[in-house]
Amino acid sequence: MEFRLKRAQGNPRLKLGNILFKIAKASLAAPFAPGSLEFDGHDPDLLAQFCVTEGWTGDLASGIIKLGQWSTMLHGLTSSECGLLSLMHCYDANDRARILDLFEQAATTSSSFCYSTMVLGSSGHRQPIFCVGESIGTEGKHAGSMVGVFLFPRFKLEPGSQLAARQ
């Protein structure tokens, strides 16, 4: 994870925007490294204690992204089906261009990707959001699709508050 730090009155703080944007070319034929998926600590209840998680899908032929109930609500949308620009309307303005670029790259080449940003609520509260996904691009015989998961930590930031870095 990449963090950009700045000093404010002697305390390191996370700079909002530009927090995490990653994409990696996926090889659907390449297996995972032996033992990489073995994780004895898998505990869905622990994840649910700290995050609301929900899957989403995207159809590259139509441009439609299908969200679950929580993602629809937390993105401030009225319909569970939307386009990418509608999905991103509530994202931190500093992050939108990079997220759009990330989705464009993922739409052209099969890849895995992730990003984080803030959802800006109408009340001024900000909700951190993490997204992890993968795409099967339009190369070859595939029509193109995406699948992913949103993670919403179970807290909101007050208007004007900053995320403090660990010391």
N, C-alpha and C positions, 0 to 999 in steps of 0.2 A: 504494500500500500504506500502511496506517495503522499506525503504531507508537505505543504509549503508553510514554513513558520515565519513569523515576524515578531519583533520585540515591541511590546507596548508597556511602557512604564516598568521596564525591567522584567516583565513576565512574558514568556513565550506564549503565543496564541496561534491558533490555526487561522490562516487567512481564508475567509469564505470564498467560494468559487475555486476552480482549478484543483479540487481536492483529489479526485481519483477518476482517471479515464484510461482504460486499458483495452487493447484488442489483441488477439492472438489468432493466427491462422490455424484452423482445426483440420486435422487429417482424420476423417471418419474411419479410415481403415487402420490407423495406428492404435495399437492397444495401450492401455494404461501401463505404467511401470509396475512390475510385480510387487504386490503388497501395498500399492498406493491407495487402494480403496478400502483397505482393512483399517477400520477405526472402531475400537471397542467402546469408545465413549459416546457413540451416537445416542442422543437423548432428545427426542422431539419435544418433550415437555419442558426441558431446559431452554430450548430455543423459543418456545411459545411464551415462556416467562419474560423474556427480554424483547421479543419482536413479534409483530404481526407479519406473517409471510403469506404470499399468495402468488400463484402462477399466472402467467399470461401467454398468449399466442399472437403471432402476427402472420398475415398472409401477404407475401410480397407481390402477388399478382394483382390483388385488389387494394393493397395499402391499408387494410383494416387491421387494427389491433384489438383483440378481445381481452378484456380485463374481468377480474372477479369483483364481487360486491365491495370488498374493503378497498381495493385499489381504485375503483371507480369513485368511491366516496372521498378517499384521501387525496385524489388528484383533482377534486372539485368538479367532477364531470356528472352529467345527468344520464348518460347512456354508457353501458358497458362496452360498446363498440365505438371506436374513434380512430382518427388518423394520428400520425406522429406529432404534427404541430399542435393538435388539440391536447394530446397527452402532455406535451412539454409546456403548455401555456402557464402553468403554475410553478415551473422550475425557476431557480435563481437565474436571472438574466445573464450573468457572467458565464454560466455553464451551457446555455442552450446551443450555441454554435458548435461547441465541441461534442455535445451529445448527438446533435444532428449529423455531424461528420462521422461519428462512431457508428450510427445506424446505417448511414450510406455505405460505409466500408463493409459492414456486416451483410448488407443486402447484395453486394456484388461478389463476395468471396465467402465461402463457408468458413466461419470463424466463431470463436468464443469471445465474449466481451463482458465488461463490467463498468459501472460508473456509480458515483454517488453525487448527490446534490441536496438542495433543500427545496421542499415544497412550501411555497409561500401561501399561507391561508388568508382568507378575507379579513380575519380578525387581527392580522399582523403577526400571529404566531408562525413559527417556522418548524416544519417537521422534517428531520433527516430522512433520506431515502437511499437505499442501496439497490442496485439492479444487477443481476447476473443473468446472462443469456447465451444462446448459441444460435447460429443460423445455418441453414442449408441454402446456399446462394442459387442464383439462376443459371449457373454453369451446368452444362450437360442436360439431362432430361428432367431435372427438378424444376417445378414451377416456382419454388422459393418460399421458404417459411422460416419463422423464428419462434423460439420458445424460451421462456425465462421465468425468473421469480423476482418479485419485489420484496424487500425486507424493510419494514418500518419499525425502528426502535420505539419502545413504549414510553416515549417522552417527547415533549415539544419544547422548543426554546421560546422564551418570552421575547417580545419585540425588542430589538436592539442588543440582545445578549450575544455573547461570543462563546464558541467552543474552546475550552481551555485544554492546552496540551499537557500530557503527563510529564511530571518532572522526574 
